[in-house]
Amino acid sequence: VVAFGNSATARALNVRTRRPGDRFAFNGSVAYETYNNETQLQGGLTLPLADWASFRVAGLYQNLDRGRLYNPAIGRRDPSSEIWAVRPTLRLEAAPGLTAILKFEYDHIRDYGNTIQPIGQPLNPAVPRFLEVDDPDIRITNTDKGLVSSPELSGITARLYQLDVNYEVLGGTFSS
C-alpha cells in the first residue's frame, strides 16, 4: 500500500494485489476469534507455467457466526455474515518489456439478520396498533416496548475482469 495525492486531504491509497511470480510460491493464514465465533482463511498459490507465463490463484473465506449486536426481540446476536472470494491471475510476458496481467475476481458477501428496529406502537389497548403483521418471517416481540425484528438478508455478488498491459520502452513504461 502506497500513499498518493499531493493535494488530497486524506491522501489516496493504491492497493496492489500480489502478482504471479516466476517461482512456485504459497502463502496463507488461518484465524479464529472466540468471542464472536469468527473464522477467517486466506491464501494464495503461484505456479510458473513457462519462462514467459505464470498463474496465481488467491482466496478468502470469512464466517461470523455470532453477530456484533444483541437483538432482544429474538434473543440472539445479529447480524451474522459469510464472505468468500477467489482471484485467479495470469501473467504473460509476450515480448521483452511487454507484460500482460489478466485477472478475474469473484466476491460473495452475505449478511443475515438485523438489529432491532424501534417503532412507535401505542401502549393504550383502545388505540389501534398501526403495525399489523401477517408475515411469519417477521417476529414482533416486546411490542409494548416497540421492538421489531426480521430475518433480513443483504448480499453482494461482484465480478471483476481486468487486463493490465505494461510496455517498457525509451526508459519509461506505458501502462494500459
URLIN-V517617 format. One record per residue. N is the residue number from 1. RES is the residue in three letters. NEAR is the number of other ideal C-beta (glycine too) atoms within 10 Angstrom. Layout:
n = <N,N>
res = <RES,RES>
near = <NEAR,NEAR>
This chain:
n = <1,2,3,4,5,6,7,8,9,10,11,12,13,14,15,16,17,18,19,20,21,22,23,24,25,26,27,28,29,30,31,32,33,34,35,36,37,38,39,40,41,42,43,44,45,46,47,48,49,50,51,52,53,54,55,56,57,58,59,60,61,62,63,64,65,66,67,68,69,70,71,72,73,74,75,76,77,78,79,80,81,82,83,84,85,86,87,88,89,90,91,92,93,94,95,96,97,98,99,100,101,102,103,104,105,106,107,108,109,110,111,112,113,114,115,116,117,118,119,120,121,122,123,124,125,126,127,128,129,130,131,132,133,134,135,136,137,138,139,140,141,142,143,144,145,146,147,148,149,150,151,152,153,154,155,156,157,158,159,160,161,162,163,164,165,166,167,168,169,170,171,172,173,174,175,176>
res = <VAL,VAL,ALA,PHE,GLY,ASN,SER,ALA,THR,ALA,ARG,ALA,LEU,ASN,VAL,ARG,THR,ARG,ARG,PRO,GLY,ASP,ARG,PHE,ALA,PHE,ASN,GLY,SER,VAL,ALA,TYR,GLU,THR,TYR,ASN,ASN,GLU,THR,GLN,LEU,GLN,GLY,GLY,LEU,THR,LEU,PRO,LEU,ALA,ASP,TRP,ALA,SER,PHE,ARG,VAL,ALA,GLY,LEU,TYR,GLN,ASN,LEU,ASP,ARG,GLY,ARG,LEU,TYR,ASN,PRO,ALA,ILE,GLY,ARG,ARG,ASP,PRO,SER,SER,GLU,ILE,TRP,ALA,VAL,ARG,PRO,THR,LEU,ARG,LEU,GLU,ALA,ALA,PRO,GLY,LEU,THR,ALA,ILE,LEU,LYS,PHE,GLU,TYR,ASP,HIS,ILE,ARG,ASP,TYR,GLY,ASN,THR,ILE,GLN,PRO,ILE,GLY,GLN,PRO,LEU,ASN,PRO,ALA,VAL,PRO,ARG,PHE,LEU,GLU,VAL,ASP,ASP,PRO,ASP,ILE,ARG,ILE,THR,ASN,THR,ASP,LYS,GLY,LEU,VAL,SER,SER,PRO,GLU,LEU,SER,GLY,ILE,THR,ALA,ARG,LEU,TYR,GLN,LEU,ASP,VAL,ASN,TYR,GLU,VAL,LEU,GLY,GLY,THR,PHE,SER,SER>
near = <6,9,10,9,11,6,5,9,5,7,11,10,10,9,6,7,12,13,14,25,13,14,9,10,15,9,11,11,9,10,10,9,11,7,6,12,14,17,14,15,15,15,14,18,15,21,15,16,12,9,8,14,16,22,16,21,16,20,16,16,16,16,14,20,12,15,20,13,11,13,20,13,20,17,9,13,18,22,19,19,19,16,17,15,16,14,19,15,22,17,22,17,16,12,8,8,12,14,19,16,17,15,18,14,16,14,15,14,15,15,18,16,20,20,16,19,13,9,14,8,17,14,10,6,7,5,9,8,12,9,13,7,12,5,8,6,8,13,15,18,15,13,15,9,13,16,19,19,22,16,13,15,11,12,12,10,9,10,8,10,8,11,10,14,14,14,15,13,9,6,5,8,11,12,10,8>
